[in-house]
């Protein structure tokens, strides 16, 4: 991943996260809309960027495991109801 450094803090783009986590862009935006991952910050009025800590939360969410014998918790729209630990 190639971070963007802003005032000493590293930020990563959605493209960086896609490659690192292994999800497509639509999945990343769907998770953001469902508020199950961090929202990130808007950079230069266009790109959404994420801190390393937020990328770690996204990676953890993408690798979550659920019992196979019980259906995942859903709310209207099909998004999971419970956010992973550390996501506001």
N, C-alpha and C positions, 0 to 999 in steps of 0.2 A: 504494500500500500504506500502511496506517496502522499504524505500529509501536507496540508496547507498550514503554514505557521503564521499565527496572528497574535501579536503581542506576547510571544513566548509560549503560546498554547497551540498544540497540534490539533488540527481538525481534519476529518476525512469526509469525502464526498460519497454520495449514494453509489457511484460506480466502484469506488474503493471497497465499500461494504459488500456489494454484490459479489465481487470477486473473492473477497476474504471469507464471507459467510456461505456463499454458494446458493443464493436465492436470486430470482429475477427482480427487476425494478418494480414491477406491478405488485409483487408480494410485499416488498419493503413498504411501498406507499399504502397498501391495504392494511398492514400492521400499524402504520402511523395513524391512519384514519380511525382504526379500532382502538387506538391509544393503548396498545399492548407493548409498545416499544417507545423509547424517548422520541420527542418531536424534533430534536435538533434545533439548529439556529439558521436563520436566513443570512447568507453572505452576499454582500454587494447587490442586494435587492433581487437575487435570483436563485442561486444554488442553495440547497439545504445541506448543512455540514453538521458533523457529529464529533464529539470529543472521543478520545480513546476509551474513557469509562463508559460512554454511551454505546460505543461499538462492542465493548465486552458484554453489555446487557443484551444487545441485539443478538450477538453470537449465542449467548446462553439461552435466549428465548428460541432461537432457531433450532437448537439442539435438545430441546426439552423432550422428555419421554412421558408418556401417559399409559396407564394400564390398557391393554388391548381388549379386555373383556367389558369395559365400560365406555359408553359414548362420551366424547369430550363435552364439557360444559359449553353451551351455546346461548347466545342472546339473539335478539332480532337482528337479521342481517348476516348471521352465520359466524360472527367473530367470537372468540373465546371470552368468557365473562370475567375471568380472573387474570389480572396482570401479573407478570413475573415479579419476584422480589426485587425491590429497588426501582421500580418504574412508577412514576407518578402519573 
